[in-house]
């Protein structure tokens, strides 16, 4: 799920740069930071050595982003 989530962040970054929209650039940074913070906190999927499922990982990232915003 990390690649898909980060891809959405990259899209937000691209759109923000293309439209000169600081709110989209900020959202992109929140997505990337949310993934990094979630992994740093120890929430990882089995392919990374953790036991969190895809849905749970996505929910954890969303909660992290919500806490940062």
mmCIF file as Biopython writes it, N, C-alpha, C and O atoms, coordinates in Angstrom:
data_model
#
loop_
_atom_site.group_PDB
_atom_site.id
_atom_site.type_symbol
_atom_site.label_atom_id
_atom_site.label_alt_id
_atom_site.label_comp_id
_atom_site.label_asym_id
_atom_site.label_entity_id
_atom_site.label_seq_id
_atom_site.pdbx_PDB_ins_code
_atom_site.Cartn_x
_atom_site.Cartn_y
_atom_site.Cartn_z
_atom_site.occupancy
_atom_site.B_iso_or_equiv
_atom_site.auth_seq_id
_atom_site.auth_asym_id
_atom_site.pdbx_PDB_model_num
ATOM 1   N N  . UNK A ? 1  ? 0.800  -1.218 0.000   1.0 0.0 1  A 1 
ATOM 2   C CA . UNK A ? 1  ? 0.000  0.000  0.000   1.0 0.0 1  A 1 
ATOM 3   C C  . UNK A ? 1  ? 0.839  1.278  0.000   1.0 0.0 1  A 1 
ATOM 4   O O  . UNK A ? 1  ? 0.357  2.342  -0.389  1.0 0.0 1  A 1 
ATOM 5   N N  . UNK A ? 2  ? 2.093  1.169  0.437   1.0 0.0 2  A 1 
ATOM 6   C CA . UNK A ? 2  ? 2.921  2.370  0.505   1.0 0.0 2  A 1 
ATOM 7   C C  . UNK A ? 2  ? 3.112  2.992  -0.872  1.0 0.0 2  A 1 
ATOM 8   O O  . UNK A ? 2  ? 3.008  4.210  -1.019  1.0 0.0 2  A 1 
ATOM 9   N N  . UNK A ? 3  ? 3.385  2.182  -1.869  1.0 0.0 3  A 1 
ATOM 10  C CA . UNK A ? 3  ? 3.613  2.720  -3.213  1.0 0.0 3  A 1 
ATOM 11  C C  . UNK A ? 3  ? 2.365  3.436  -3.734  1.0 0.0 3  A 1 
ATOM 12  O O  . UNK A ? 3  ? 2.471  4.500  -4.344  1.0 0.0 3  A 1 
ATOM 13  N N  . UNK A ? 4  ? 1.210  2.870  -3.503  1.0 0.0 4  A 1 
ATOM 14  C CA . UNK A ? 4  ? -0.031 3.493  -3.972  1.0 0.0 4  A 1 
ATOM 15  C C  . UNK A ? 4  ? -0.279 4.812  -3.244  1.0 0.0 4  A 1 
ATOM 16  O O  . UNK A ? 4  ? -0.665 5.806  -3.861  1.0 0.0 4  A 1 
ATOM 17  N N  . UNK A ? 5  ? -0.059 4.816  -1.947  1.0 0.0 5  A 1 
ATOM 18  C CA . UNK A ? 5  ? -0.277 6.038  -1.162  1.0 0.0 5  A 1 
ATOM 19  C C  . UNK A ? 5  ? 0.709  7.124  -1.595  1.0 0.0 5  A 1 
ATOM 20  O O  . UNK A ? 5  ? 0.325  8.276  -1.794  1.0 0.0 5  A 1 
ATOM 21  N N  . UNK A ? 6  ? 1.978  6.749  -1.737  1.0 0.0 6  A 1 
ATOM 22  C CA . UNK A ? 6  ? 2.969  7.736  -2.161  1.0 0.0 6  A 1 
ATOM 23  C C  . UNK A ? 6  ? 2.714  8.216  -3.590  1.0 0.0 6  A 1 
ATOM 24  O O  . UNK A ? 6  ? 3.013  9.364  -3.919  1.0 0.0 6  A 1 
ATOM 25  N N  . UNK A ? 7  ? 2.167  7.352  -4.435  1.0 0.0 7  A 1 
ATOM 26  C CA . UNK A ? 7  ? 1.810  7.774  -5.797  1.0 0.0 7  A 1 
ATOM 27  C C  . UNK A ? 7  ? 0.752  8.872  -5.768  1.0 0.0 7  A 1 
ATOM 28  O O  . UNK A ? 7  ? 0.802  9.816  -6.558  1.0 0.0 7  A 1 
ATOM 29  N N  . UNK A ? 8  ? -0.195 8.743  -4.862  1.0 0.0 8  A 1 
ATOM 30  C CA . UNK A ? 8  ? -1.217 9.796  -4.752  1.0 0.0 8  A 1 
ATOM 31  C C  . UNK A ? 8  ? -0.578 11.090 -4.269  1.0 0.0 8  A 1 
ATOM 32  O O  . UNK A ? 8  ? -0.975 12.176 -4.690  1.0 0.0 8  A 1 
ATOM 33  N N  . UNK A ? 9  ? 0.405  10.980 -3.391  1.0 0.0 9  A 1 
ATOM 34  C CA . UNK A ? 9  ? 1.133  12.171 -2.948  1.0 0.0 9  A 1 
ATOM 35  C C  . UNK A ? 9  ? 1.896  12.824 -4.082  1.0 0.0 9  A 1 
ATOM 36  O O  . UNK A ? 9  ? 1.948  14.049 -4.190  1.0 0.0 9  A 1 
ATOM 37  N N  . UNK A ? 10 ? 2.495  11.982 -4.936  1.0 0.0 10 A 1 
ATOM 38  C CA . UNK A ? 10 ? 3.214  12.516 -6.097  1.0 0.0 10 A 1 
ATOM 39  C C  . UNK A ? 10 ? 2.263  13.232 -7.051  1.0 0.0 10 A 1 
ATOM 40  O O  . UNK A ? 10 ? 2.619  14.257 -7.632  1.0 0.0 10 A 1 
ATOM 41  N N  . UNK A ? 11 ? 1.072  12.700 -7.209  1.0 0.0 11 A 1 
ATOM 42  C CA . UNK A ? 11 ? 0.079  13.349 -8.054  1.0 0.0 11 A 1 
ATOM 43  C C  . UNK A ? 11 ? -0.301 14.711 -7.477  1.0 0.0 11 A 1 
ATOM 44  O O  . UNK A ? 11 ? -0.403 15.696 -8.208  1.0 0.0 11 A 1 
ATOM 45  N N  . UNK A ? 12 ? -0.508 14.759 -6.167  1.0 0.0 12 A 1 
ATOM 46  C CA . UNK A ? 12 ? -0.831 16.041 -5.528  1.0 0.0 12 A 1 
ATOM 47  C C  . UNK A ? 12 ? 0.305  17.037 -5.709  1.0 0.0 12 A 1 
ATOM 48  O O  . UNK A ? 12 ? 0.063  18.215 -5.971  1.0 0.0 12 A 1 
ATOM 49  N N  . UNK A ? 13 ? 1.546  16.571 -5.570  1.0 0.0 13 A 1 
ATOM 50  C CA . UNK A ? 13 ? 2.708  17.442 -5.759  1.0 0.0 13 A 1 
ATOM 51  C C  . UNK A ? 13 ? 2.736  17.992 -7.181  1.0 0.0 13 A 1 
ATOM 52  O O  . UNK A ? 13 ? 2.940  19.189 -7.387  1.0 0.0 13 A 1 
ATOM 53  N N  . UNK A ? 14 ? 2.533  17.120 -8.150  1.0 0.0 14 A 1 
ATOM 54  C CA . UNK A ? 14 ? 2.547  17.533 -9.551  1.0 0.0 14 A 1 
ATOM 55  C C  . UNK A ? 14 ? 1.440  18.544 -9.834  1.0 0.0 14 A 1 
ATOM 56  O O  . UNK A ? 14 ? 1.668  19.576 -10.465 1.0 0.0 14 A 1 
ATOM 57  N N  . UNK A ? 15 ? 0.228  18.226 -9.353  1.0 0.0 15 A 1 
ATOM 58  C CA . UNK A ? 15 ? -0.882 19.159 -9.572  1.0 0.0 15 A 1 
ATOM 59  C C  . UNK A ? 15 ? -0.621 20.501 -8.893  1.0 0.0 15 A 1 
ATOM 60  O O  . UNK A ? 15 ? -0.911 21.557 -9.455  1.0 0.0 15 A 1 
ATOM 61  N N  . UNK A ? 16 ? -0.076 20.451 -7.691  1.0 0.0 16 A 1 
ATOM 62  C CA . UNK A ? 16 ? 0.220  21.687 -6.972  1.0 0.0 16 A 1 
ATOM 63  C C  . UNK A ? 16 ? 1.224  22.546 -7.710  1.0 0.0 16 A 1 
ATOM 64  O O  . UNK A ? 16 ? 1.067  23.764 -7.793  1.0 0.0 16 A 1 
ATOM 65  N N  . UNK A ? 17 ? 2.253  21.917 -8.245  1.0 0.0 17 A 1 
ATOM 66  C CA . UNK A ? 17 ? 3.258  22.662 -8.997  1.0 0.0 17 A 1 
ATOM 67  C C  . UNK A ? 17 ? 2.683  23.191 -10.305 1.0 0.0 17 A 1 
ATOM 68  O O  . UNK A ? 17 ? 2.936  24.333 -10.689 1.0 0.0 17 A 1 
ATOM 69  N N  . UNK A ? 18 ? 1.919  22.364 -10.974 1.0 0.0 18 A 1 
ATOM 70  C CA . UNK A ? 18 ? 1.346  22.758 -12.270 1.0 0.0 18 A 1 
ATOM 71  C C  . UNK A ? 18 ? 0.350  23.907 -12.135 1.0 0.0 18 A 1 
ATOM 72  O O  . UNK A ? 18 ? 0.292  24.796 -12.984 1.0 0.0 18 A 1 
ATOM 73  N N  . UNK A ? 19 ? -0.435 23.876 -11.049 1.0 0.0 19 A 1 
ATOM 74  C CA . UNK A ? 19 ? -1.467 24.901 -10.844 1.0 0.0 19 A 1 
ATOM 75  C C  . UNK A ? 19 ? -1.029 25.995 -9.887  1.0 0.0 19 A 1 
ATOM 76  O O  . UNK A ? 19 ? -1.806 26.893 -9.561  1.0 0.0 19 A 1 
ATOM 77  N N  . UNK A ? 20 ? 0.215  25.917 -9.439  1.0 0.0 20 A 1 
ATOM 78  C CA . UNK A ? 20 ? 0.739  26.869 -8.466  1.0 0.0 20 A 1 
ATOM 79  C C  . UNK A ? 20 ? -0.193 26.965 -7.262  1.0 0.0 20 A 1 
ATOM 80  O O  . UNK A ? 20 ? -0.593 28.053 -6.849  1.0 0.0 20 A 1 
ATOM 81  N N  . UNK A ? 21 ? -0.529 25.802 -6.708  1.0 0.0 21 A 1 
ATOM 82  C CA . UNK A ? 21 ? -1.486 25.695 -5.608  1.0 0.0 21 A 1 
ATOM 83  C C  . UNK A ? 21 ? -0.769 25.163 -4.361  1.0 0.0 21 A 1 
ATOM 84  O O  . UNK A ? 21 ? -0.481 23.971 -4.253  1.0 0.0 21 A 1 
ATOM 85  N N  . UNK A ? 22 ? -0.498 26.054 -3.447  1.0 0.0 22 A 1 
ATOM 86  C CA . UNK A ? 22 ? 0.249  25.692 -2.238  1.0 0.0 22 A 1 
ATOM 87  C C  . UNK A ? 22 ? -0.491 24.669 -1.383  1.0 0.0 22 A 1 
ATOM 88  O O  . UNK A ? 22 ? 0.148  23.876 -0.691  1.0 0.0 22 A 1 
ATOM 89  N N  . UNK A ? 23 ? -1.815 24.670 -1.414  1.0 0.0 23 A 1 
ATOM 90  C CA . UNK A ? 23 ? -2.561 23.715 -0.596  1.0 0.0 23 A 1 
ATOM 91  C C  . UNK A ? 23 ? -2.369 22.282 -1.102  1.0 0.0 23 A 1 
ATOM 92  O O  . UNK A ? 23 ? -2.345 21.347 -0.301  1.0 0.0 23 A 1 
ATOM 93  N N  . UNK A ? 24 ? -2.233 22.101 -2.404  1.0 0.0 24 A 1 
ATOM 94  C CA . UNK A ? 24 ? -1.972 20.769 -2.949  1.0 0.0 24 A 1 
ATOM 95  C C  . UNK A ? 24 ? -0.549 20.318 -2.623  1.0 0.0 24 A 1 
ATOM 96  O O  . UNK A ? 24 ? -0.319 19.145 -2.327  1.0 0.0 24 A 1 
ATOM 97  N N  . UNK A ? 25 ? 0.396  21.241 -2.677  1.0 0.0 25 A 1 
ATOM 98  C CA . UNK A ? 25 ? 1.777  20.917 -2.321  1.0 0.0 25 A 1 
ATOM 99  C C  . UNK A ? 25 ? 1.849  20.527 -0.850  1.0 0.0 25 A 1 
ATOM 100 O O  . UNK A ? 25 ? 2.557  19.587 -0.489  1.0 0.0 25 A 1 
ATOM 101 N N  . UNK A ? 26 ? 1.121  21.246 -0.001  1.0 0.0 26 A 1 
ATOM 102 C CA . UNK A ? 26 ? 1.085  20.921 1.426   1.0 0.0 26 A 1 
ATOM 103 C C  . UNK A ? 26 ? 0.462  19.540 1.643   1.0 0.0 26 A 1 
ATOM 104 O O  . UNK A ? 26 ? 0.951  18.756 2.456   1.0 0.0 26 A 1 
ATOM 105 N N  . UNK A ? 27 ? -0.613 19.248 0.920   1.0 0.0 27 A 1 
ATOM 106 C CA . UNK A ? 27 ? -1.264 17.939 1.039   1.0 0.0 27 A 1 
ATOM 107 C C  . UNK A ? 27 ? -0.300 16.829 0.635   1.0 0.0 27 A 1 
ATOM 108 O O  . UNK A ? 27 ? -0.274 15.772 1.265   1.0 0.0 27 A 1 
ATOM 109 N N  . UNK A ? 28 ? 0.490  17.061 -0.408  1.0 0.0 28 A 1 
ATOM 110 C CA . UNK A ? 28 ? 1.481  16.073 -0.838  1.0 0.0 28 A 1 
ATOM 111 C C  . UNK A ? 28 ? 2.504  15.821 0.261   1.0 0.0 28 A 1 
ATOM 112 O O  . UNK A ? 28 ? 2.878  14.676 0.516   1.0 0.0 28 A 1 
ATOM 113 N N  . UNK A ? 29 ? 2.949  16.872 0.902   1.0 0.0 29 A 1 
ATOM 114 C CA . UNK A ? 29 ? 3.912  16.729 1.997   1.0 0.0 29 A 1 
ATOM 115 C C  . UNK A ? 29 ? 3.295  15.978 3.173   1.0 0.0 29 A 1 
ATOM 116 O O  . UNK A ? 29 ? 3.974  15.193 3.834   1.0 0.0 29 A 1 
ATOM 117 N N  . UNK A ? 30 ? 2.022  16.214 3.433   1.0 0.0 30 A 1 
ATOM 118 C CA . UNK A ? 30 ? 1.341  15.500 4.515   1.0 0.0 30 A 1 
ATOM 119 C C  . UNK A ? 30 ? 1.246  14.008 4.214   1.0 0.0 30 A 1 
ATOM 120 O O  . UNK A ? 30 ? 1.412  13.182 5.112   1.0 0.0 30 A 1 
ATOM 121 N N  . UNK A ? 31 ? 0.983  13.666 2.972   1.0 0.0 31 A 1 
ATOM 122 C CA . UNK A ? 31 ? 0.897  12.254 2.586   1.0 0.0 31 A 1 
ATOM 123 C C  . UNK A ? 31 ? 2.250  11.579 2.800   1.0 0.0 31 A 1 
ATOM 124 O O  . UNK A ? 31 ? 2.327  10.521 3.425   1.0 0.0 31 A 1 
ATOM 125 N N  . UNK A ? 32 ? 3.308  12.186 2.284   1.0 0.0 32 A 1 
ATOM 126 C CA . UNK A ? 32 ? 4.636  11.594 2.434   1.0 0.0 32 A 1 
ATOM 127 C C  . UNK A ? 32 ? 5.037  11.513 3.911   1.0 0.0 32 A 1 
ATOM 128 O O  . UNK A ? 32 ? 5.554  10.493 4.365   1.0 0.0 32 A 1 
ATOM 129 N N  . UNK A ? 33 ? 4.797  12.581 4.641   1.0 0.0 33 A 1 
ATOM 130 C CA . UNK A ? 33 ? 5.117  12.581 6.062   1.0 0.0 33 A 1 
ATOM 131 C C  . UNK A ? 33 ? 4.293  11.572 6.838   1.0 0.0 33 A 1 
ATOM 132 O O  . UNK A ? 33 ? 4.779  10.965 7.793   1.0 0.0 33 A 1 
ATOM 133 N N  . UNK A ? 34 ? 3.052  11.395 6.431   1.0 0.0 34 A 1 
ATOM 134 C CA . UNK A ? 34 ? 2.183  10.427 7.097   1.0 0.0 34 A 1 
ATOM 135 C C  . UNK A ? 34 ? 2.673  9.007  6.932   1.0 0.0 34 A 1 
ATOM 136 O O  . UNK A ? 34 ? 2.635  8.216  7.875   1.0 0.0 34 A 1 
ATOM 137 N N  . UNK A ? 35 ? 3.134  8.682  5.739   1.0 0.0 35 A 1 
ATOM 138 C CA . UNK A ? 35 ? 3.680  7.341  5.500   1.0 0.0 35 A 1 
ATOM 139 C C  . UNK A ? 35 ? 4.955  7.147  6.312   1.0 0.0 35 A 1 
ATOM 140 O O  . UNK A ? 35 ? 5.127  6.128  6.981   1.0 0.0 35 A 1 
ATOM 141 N N  . UNK A ? 36 ? 5.840  8.125  6.249   1.0 0.0 36 A 1 
ATOM 142 C CA . UNK A ? 36 ? 7.106  8.019  6.988   1.0 0.0 36 A 1 
ATOM 143 C C  . UNK A ? 36 ? 6.868  7.862  8.482   1.0 0.0 36 A 1 
ATOM 144 O O  . UNK A ? 36 ? 7.478  7.003  9.119   1.0 0.0 36 A 1 
ATOM 145 N N  . UNK A ? 37 ? 5.992  8.677  9.048   1.0 0.0 37 A 1 
ATOM 146 C CA . UNK A ? 37 ? 5.723  8.622  10.483  1.0 0.0 37 A 1 
ATOM 147 C C  . UNK A ? 37 ? 5.076  7.300  10.885  1.0 0.0 37 A 1 
ATOM 148 O O  . UNK A ? 37 ? 5.366  6.759  11.952  1.0 0.0 37 A 1 
ATOM 149 N N  . UNK A ? 38 ? 4.208  6.791  10.037  1.0 0.0 38 A 1 
ATOM 150 C CA . UNK A ? 38 ? 3.537  5.521  10.329  1.0 0.0 38 A 1 
ATOM 151 C C  . UNK A ? 38 ? 4.545  4.379  10.381  1.0 0.0 38 A 1 
ATOM 152 O O  . UNK A ? 38 ? 4.506  3.550  11.290  1.0 0.0 38 A 1 
ATOM 153 N N  . UNK A ? 39 ? 5.440  4.338  9.412   1.0 0.0 39 A 1 
ATOM 154 C CA . UNK A ? 39 ? 6.458  3.286  9.399   1.0 0.0 39 A 1 
ATOM 155 C C  . UNK A ? 39 ? 7.420  3.466  10.574  1.0 0.0 39 A 1 
ATOM 156 O O  . UNK A ? 39 ? 7.795  2.493  11.228  1.0 0.0 39 A 1 
ATOM 157 N N  . UNK A ? 40 ? 7.814  4.704  10.836  1.0 0.0 40 A 1 
ATOM 158 C CA . UNK A ? 40 ? 8.709  4.973  11.959  1.0 0.0 40 A 1 
ATOM 159 C C  . UNK A ? 40 ? 8.102  4.524  13.283  1.0 0.0 40 A 1 
ATOM 160 O O  . UNK A ? 40 ? 8.821  4.109  14.192  1.0 0.0 40 A 1 
ATOM 161 N N  . UNK A ? 41 ? 6.780  4.609  13.390  1.0 0.0 41 A 1 
ATOM 162 C CA . UNK A ? 41 ? 6.077  4.202  14.607  1.0 0.0 41 A 1 
ATOM 163 C C  . UNK A ? 41 ? 5.984  2.682  14.734  1.0 0.0 41 A 1 
ATOM 164 O O  . UNK A ? 41 ? 5.526  2.167  15.753  1.0 0.0 41 A 1 
ATOM 165 N N  . UNK A ? 42 ? 6.420  1.967  13.696  1.0 0.0 42 A 1 
ATOM 166 C CA . UNK A ? 42 ? 6.428  0.513  13.763  1.0 0.0 42 A 1 
ATOM 167 C C  . UNK A ? 42 ? 5.259  -0.178 13.096  1.0 0.0 42 A 1 
ATOM 168 O O  . UNK A ? 42 ? 5.139  -1.400 13.180  1.0 0.0 42 A 1 
ATOM 169 N N  . UNK A ? 43 ? 4.396  0.574  12.436  1.0 0.0 43 A 1 
ATOM 170 C CA . UNK A ? 43 ? 3.263  -0.013 11.725  1.0 0.0 43 A 1 
ATOM 171 C C  . UNK A ? 43 ? 3.733  -0.380 10.327  1.0 0.0 43 A 1 
ATOM 172 O O  . UNK A ? 43 ? 3.984  0.492  9.495   1.0 0.0 43 A 1 
ATOM 173 N N  . UNK A ? 44 ? 3.852  -1.692 10.077  1.0 0.0 44 A 1 
ATOM 174 C CA . UNK A ? 44 ? 4.363  -2.158 8.798   1.0 0.0 44 A 1 
ATOM 175 C C  . UNK A ? 44 ? 3.600  -3.386 8.326   1.0 0.0 44 A 1 
ATOM 176 O O  . UNK A ? 44 ? 3.071  -4.158 9.126   1.0 0.0 44 A 1 
ATOM 177 N N  . UNK A ? 45 ? 3.557  -3.546 7.028   1.0 0.0 45 A 1 
ATOM 178 C CA . UNK A ? 45 ? 2.917  -4.709 6.416   1.0 0.0 45 A 1 
ATOM 179 C C  . UNK A ? 45 ? 3.892  -5.889 6.423   1.0 0.0 45 A 1 
ATOM 180 O O  . UNK A ? 45 ? 5.089  -5.703 6.642   1.0 0.0 45 A 1 
ATOM 181 N N  . UNK A ? 46 ? 3.383  -7.102 6.184   1.0 0.0 46 A 1 
ATOM 182 C CA . UNK A ? 46 ? 4.241  -8.286 6.240   1.0 0.0 46 A 1 
ATOM 183 C C  . UNK A ? 46 ? 5.475  -8.220 5.333   1.0 0.0 46 A 1 
ATOM 184 O O  . UNK A ? 46 ? 6.525  -8.753 5.694   1.0 0.0 46 A 1 
ATOM 185 N N  . UNK A ? 47 ? 5.372  -7.584 4.176   1.0 0.0 47 A 1 
ATOM 186 C CA . UNK A ? 47 ? 6.528  -7.500 3.282   1.0 0.0 47 A 1 
ATOM 187 C C  . UNK A ? 47 ? 7.657  -6.659 3.857   1.0 0.0 47 A 1 
ATOM 188 O O  . UNK A ? 47 ? 8.786  -6.705 3.370   1.0 0.0 47 A 1 
ATOM 189 N N  . UNK A ? 48 ? 7.344  -5.886 4.903   1.0 0.0 48 A 1 
ATOM 190 C CA . UNK A ? 48 ? 8.352  -5.058 5.570   1.0 0.0 48 A 1 
ATOM 191 C C  . UNK A ? 48 ? 8.737  -5.638 6.933   1.0 0.0 48 A 1 
ATOM 192 O O  . UNK A ? 48 ? 9.484  -5.024 7.695   1.0 0.0 48 A 1 
ATOM 193 N N  . UNK A ? 49 ? 8.221  -6.815 7.220   1.0 0.0 49 A 1 
ATOM 194 C CA . UNK A ? 49 ? 8.537  -7.444 8.489   1.0 0.0 49 A 1 
ATOM 195 C C  . UNK A ? 49 ? 7.499  -7.206 9.574   1.0 0.0 49 A 1 
ATOM 196 O O  . UNK A ? 49 ? 7.700  -7.606 10.721  1.0 0.0 49 A 1 
ATOM 197 N N  . UNK A ? 50 ? 6.400  -6.564 9.228   1.0 0.0 50 A 1 
ATOM 198 C CA . UNK A ? 50 ? 5.333  -6.298 10.188  1.0 0.0 50 A 1 
ATOM 199 C C  . UNK A ? 50 ? 4.186  -7.274 10.029  1.0 0.0 50 A 1 
ATOM 200 O O  . UNK A ? 50 ? 4.304  -8.290 9.345   1.0 0.0 50 A 1 
ATOM 201 N N  . UNK A ? 51 ? 3.081  -6.953 10.669  1.0 0.0 51 A 1 
ATOM 202 C CA . UNK A ? 51 ? 1.915  -7.839 10.600  1.0 0.0 51 A 1 
ATOM 203 C C  . UNK A ? 51 ? 0.628  -7.079 10.289  1.0 0.0 51 A 1 
ATOM 204 O O  . UNK A ? 51 ? -0.462 -7.647 10.365  1.0 0.0 51 A 1 
ATOM 205 N N  . UNK A ? 52 ? 0.747  -5.815 9.943   1.0 0.0 52 A 1 
ATOM 206 C CA . UNK A ? 52 ? -0.420 -4.991 9.662   1.0 0.0 52 A 1 
ATOM 207 C C  . UNK A ? 52 ? -0.931 -5.258 8.248   1.0 0.0 52 A 1 
ATOM 208 O O  . UNK A ? 52 ? -0.150 -5.313 7.298   1.0 0.0 52 A 1 
ATOM 209 N N  . UNK A ? 53 ? -2.248 -5.422 8.116   1.0 0.0 53 A 1 
ATOM 210 C CA . UNK A ? 53 ? -2.847 -5.625 6.809   1.0 0.0 53 A 1 
ATOM 211 C C  . UNK A ? 53 ? -2.911 -4.324 6.018   1.0 0.0 53 A 1 
ATOM 212 O O  . UNK A ? 53 ? -2.660 -3.243 6.551   1.0 0.0 53 A 1 
ATOM 213 N N  . UNK A ? 54 ? -3.245 -4.446 4.760   1.0 0.0 54 A 1 
ATOM 214 C CA . UNK A ? 54 ? -3.305 -3.289 3.867   1.0 0.0 54 A 1 
ATOM 215 C C  . UNK A ? 54 ? -4.291 -2.240 4.366   1.0 0.0 54 A 1 
ATOM 216 O O  . UNK A ? 54 ? -3.959 -1.056 4.436   1.0 0.0 54 A 1 
ATOM 217 N N  . UNK A ? 55 ? -5.495 -2.665 4.711   1.0 0.0 55 A 1 
ATOM 218 C CA . UNK A ? 55 ? -6.507 -1.730 5.182   1.0 0.0 55 A 1 
ATOM 219 C C  . UNK A ? 55 ? -6.048 -1.033 6.457   1.0 0.0 55 A 1 
ATOM 220 O O  . UNK A ? 55 ? -6.165 0.186  6.583   1.0 0.0 55 A 1 
ATOM 221 N N  . UNK A ? 56 ? -5.532 -1.803 7.390   1.0 0.0 56 A 1 
ATOM 222 C CA . UNK A ? 56 ? -5.097 -1.234 8.660   1.0 0.0 56 A 1 
ATOM 223 C C  . UNK A ? 56 ? -3.944 -0.252 8.458   1.0 0.0 56 A 1 
ATOM 224 O O  . UNK A ? 56 ? -3.872 0.776  9.130   1.0 0.0 56 A 1 
ATOM 225 N N  . UNK A ? 57 ? -3.052 -0.573 7.535   1.0 0.0 57 A 1 
ATOM 226 C CA . UNK A ? 57 ? -1.946 0.343  7.267   1.0 0.0 57 A 1 
ATOM 227 C C  . UNK A ? 57 ? -2.480 1.652  6.698   1.0 0.0 57 A 1 
ATOM 228 O O  . UNK A ? 57 ? -2.082 2.732  7.133   1.0 0.0 57 A 1 
ATOM 229 N N  . UNK A ? 58 ? -3.376 1.553  5.729   1.0 0.0 58 A 1 
ATOM 230 C CA . UNK A ? 58 ? -3.964 2.760  5.155   1.0 0.0 58 A 1 
ATOM 231 C C  . UNK A ? 58 ? -4.683 3.589  6.195   1.0 0.0 58 A 1 
ATOM 232 O O  . UNK A ? 58 ? -4.579 4.816  6.195   1.0 0.0 58 A 1 
ATOM 233 N N  . UNK A ? 59 ? -5.414 2.933  7.084   1.0 0.0 59 A 1 
ATOM 234 C CA . UNK A ? 59 ? -6.111 3.648  8.152   1.0 0.0 59 A 1 
ATOM 235 C C  . UNK A ? 59 ? -5.129 4.316  9.103   1.0 0.0 59 A 1 
ATOM 236 O O  . UNK A ? 59 ? -5.382 5.419  9.585   1.0 0.0 59 A 1 
ATOM 237 N N  . UNK A ? 60 ? -4.009 3.651  9.373   1.0 0.0 60 A 1 
ATOM 238 C CA . UNK A ? 60 ? -2.993 4.236  10.253  1.0 0.0 60 A 1 
ATOM 239 C C  . UNK A ? 60 ? -2.369 5.468  9.616   1.0 0.0 60 A 1 
ATOM 240 O O  . UNK A ? 60 ? -2.142 6.469  10.295  1.0 0.0 60 A 1 
ATOM 241 N N  . UNK A ? 61 ? -2.091 5.403  8.317   1.0 0.0 61 A 1 
ATOM 242 C CA . UNK A ? 61 ? -1.543 6.557  7.616   1.0 0.0 61 A 1 
ATOM 243 C C  . UNK A ? 61 ? -2.551 7.707  7.638   1.0 0.0 61 A 1 
ATOM 244 O O  . UNK A ? 61 ? -2.181 8.853  7.893   1.0 0.0 61 A 1 
ATOM 245 N N  . UNK A ? 62 ? -3.822 7.403  7.372   1.0 0.0 62 A 1 
ATOM 246 C CA . UNK A ? 62 ? -4.856 8.437  7.386   1.0 0.0 62 A 1 
ATOM 247 C C  . UNK A ? 62 ? -4.961 9.095  8.760   1.0 0.0 62 A 1 
ATOM 248 O O  . UNK A ? 62 ? -5.098 10.315 8.859   1.0 0.0 62 A 1 
ATOM 249 N N  . UNK A ? 63 ? -4.897 8.294  9.811   1.0 0.0 63 A 1 
ATOM 250 C CA . UNK A ? 63 ? -4.960 8.842  11.164  1.0 0.0 63 A 1 
ATOM 251 C C  . UNK A ? 63 ? -3.756 9.730  11.456  1.0 0.0 63 A 1 
ATOM 252 O O  . UNK A ? 63 ? -3.885 10.773 12.097  1.0 0.0 63 A 1 
ATOM 253 N N  . UNK A ? 64 ? -2.592 9.312  10.984  1.0 0.0 64 A 1 
ATOM 254 C CA . UNK A ? 64 ? -1.384 10.105 11.174  1.0 0.0 64 A 1 
ATOM 255 C C  . UNK A ? 64 ? -1.498 11.441 10.445  1.0 0.0 64 A 1 
ATOM 256 O O  . UNK A ? 64 ? -1.163 12.487 11.000  1.0 0.0 64 A 1 
ATOM 257 N N  . UNK A ? 65 ? -1.969 11.403 9.209   1.0 0.0 65 A 1 
ATOM 258 C CA . UNK A ? 65 ? -2.140 12.627 8.434   1.0 0.0 65 A 1 
ATOM 259 C C  . UNK A ? 65 ? -3.155 13.540 9.131   1.0 0.0 65 A 1 
ATOM 260 O O  . UNK A ? 65 ? -2.934 14.746 9.240   1.0 0.0 65 A 1 
ATOM 261 N N  . UNK A ? 66 ? -4.237 12.978 9.590   1.0 0.0 66 A 1 
ATOM 262 C CA . UNK A ? 66 ? -5.253 13.775 10.268  1.0 0.0 66 A 1 
ATOM 263 C C  . UNK A ? 66 ? -4.662 14.449 11.504  1.0 0.0 66 A 1 
ATOM 264 O O  . UNK A ? 66 ? -5.009 15.590 11.811  1.0 0.0 66 A 1 
ATOM 265 N N  . UNK A ? 67 ? -3.781 13.761 12.209  1.0 0.0 67 A 1 
ATOM 266 C CA . UNK A ? 67 ? -3.137 14.333 13.386  1.0 0.0 67 A 1 
ATOM 267 C C  . UNK A ? 67 ? -2.135 15.419 13.044  1.0 0.0 67 A 1 
ATOM 268 O O  . UNK A ? 67 ? -1.854 16.285 13.873  1.0 0.0 67 A 1 
ATOM 269 N N  . UNK A ? 68 ? -1.585 15.386 11.823  1.0 0.0 68 A 1 
ATOM 270 C CA . UNK A ? 68 ? -0.604 16.380 11.393  1.0 0.0 68 A 1 
ATOM 271 C C  . UNK A ? 68 ? -1.254 17.628 10.814  1.0 0.0 68 A 1 
ATOM 272 O O  . UNK A ? 68 ? -0.683 18.717 10.871  1.0 0.0 68 A 1 
ATOM 273 N N  . UNK A ? 69 ? -2.439 17.468 10.261  1.0 0.0 69 A 1 
ATOM 274 C CA . UNK A ? 69 ? -3.074 18.579 9.530   1.0 0.0 69 A 1 
ATOM 275 C C  . UNK A ? 69 ? -3.566 19.678 10.457  1.0 0.0 69 A 1 
ATOM 276 O O  . UNK A ? 69 ? -4.120 20.674 9.993   1.0 0.0 69 A 1 
#
